[in-house]
Amino acid sequence: MKKFTRTNHYSEIWPAKGVGNSSGLWALLLSPFLLFGCLSASEPEPEIIIEPPYSSLIGTDTITSGDYKHFSIGTNAENAYAAVNLLKEDIGLDYINVVANIYSGMAELEDKLPLYHYIFMDEEKGTSTGVQLGISEDRIATIFLGNGEELEKWPTDLSQSAIRKGDEVASLFDKLETISQNEKYKKKFEAINLLTKDLSKPYDSQMSKSPQWYFGYTLADDKMDVVKLNFEEGILQNMIINHFETF
C-alpha cells in the first residue's frame, strides 16, 4: 500500500548551469539545496553555479510503504539503483545525485571516478576555489572553480599533470593523484565529493552509505518532479516527490 502526505506550499529553485542535456540539468537542479541540507556543518558545501529562479514548489507526496513505480520501500540500495535504471528508460534520465558521497584523499577512488558524471573537490571548510569537474562520454567536459570561473585546465600553472577539457576519464585518477602530492594543491583533496552518478555505469557499493539520492525530470513544458530517495543503513526508508511548476 502506498501512503501519501500532500502539502501545498511554494519555494523557489535554481537550475544548475553548464549541464549538457535536459536529464543532467534536472539531475543537478536542486544541488545547492538538497546537498547542503544533508551535509553536516563540518562538511564542505559546493558552490554550484546558479541562474535566476524560474520554478515554484506546488506540492509534495511522501511514500513510506509499499511500491512506487519500480521502487519498493524496504529494499536495499543496490536494488534501488536497479529500479532507477528501469525508470530511466521511461523518463530519459541519465544521472542521479548521491548525497554525502565524500572521500578524503585518492586512495579509494581509482575504480570509482569513471562511474560519476560530476565531481567536486575542495578543502574541508570549503573555499571559492573548489574544483568542479564535469564528465561526459568518458571525457572531461567542464572545469569550473567554486567562484564560477570556467577553466580549460586545472591547475592552470601546471603542464603535464594538469587536467584538461577533453581528457579521457581513464587518465583522471593518475593526474589527480599527482596533483594531490603537490604542496600547493594537496588541501583541495581534503573533501572529494562524487556527486552525480552516471546511470550507464555499474552500481557503486559506496552509494549504500549515502543518506539520500535524488533526481528530477520534466512532465510537461511547465511541470517537473524531483524525487528524493531516503536511506538508513543502505535500506530505502521513504521517497519524497516534490512537484514543481516552471515559468
ABEGO torsion letter per residue (X at the ends): XBBBBBBBBBBBBBBBBGBABAAAAAAAAAAAAAAAAABBAABBBBBBBBBBBABBBAEBBBBABEBBEABBBGBBAAAAAAAAAAAAAAAGBABBBBBGBBBBEAAAAAAAAAABABBBBBBAAEBAABBBBBBBGGBBABBBBAAGBBBABOBAABBAABBBBGBBAAAAAAAAAAAAABAAAAAAAABBBBABBBAABBBBAAAAABABBBBBBBABAABBBBBBBBBBGGBBABBBBBBBBBX
